[in-house]
Amino acid sequence: MKNQKIFNVLFREKPAMMLVELMNAKTEVYASSLAKRIDCTYSHVVKVLQEMEKAGLINFDKQGRLKLLTLTKSGSDVAEHIERIRSMLTSSK
């Protein structure tokens, strides 16, 4: 059941793009900056990130008052697959 829940979270556009954005980030990423990048509300981003953390896809690394977001190895693997699928779907016309 736990895996089904995270599957449902990831295979929506915004959550999937959160992982891809984290994977492609050139600078440090925080929930607020991620929300702006994917055009989503901060509260929604935090809720989804908490589910991703429970599933072992991301880590929150506290830096003072801010929490830096990082992908775990599993999160990075999932993000790569999502990006590949997205590329395949957008290039095949």
MOTA-V181262 format. One record per backbone hydrogen bond with DSSP energy under -0.5 kcal/mol. NH is the residue of the N-H (numbers start at 0). CO is the residue of the C=O. Records with the same first field share a line. If there is no record, write none. Layout:
NH->CO, CO
This chain:
4->0
5->1
6->2
7->3
8->4
9->5
10->6
11->8, 9
15->11
16->12
17->13
18->14
19->15
20->16
21->17
22->18
23->19
24->20
30->66
33->29
34->30
35->31
36->32
37->33
38->35
39->34
44->40
45->41
46->42
47->43
48->44
49->45
50->46
51->47
52->48
53->49
54->50
55->52
56->51
57->51
58->69
60->58, 67
61->59
62->65
65->62
67->60, 65
68->28
69->58
71->56
75->71
76->72
77->73
78->74
79->75
80->76
81->77
82->78
83->79
84->80
85->81
86->82
87->83
88->84
89->85
90->86
91->87
92->90
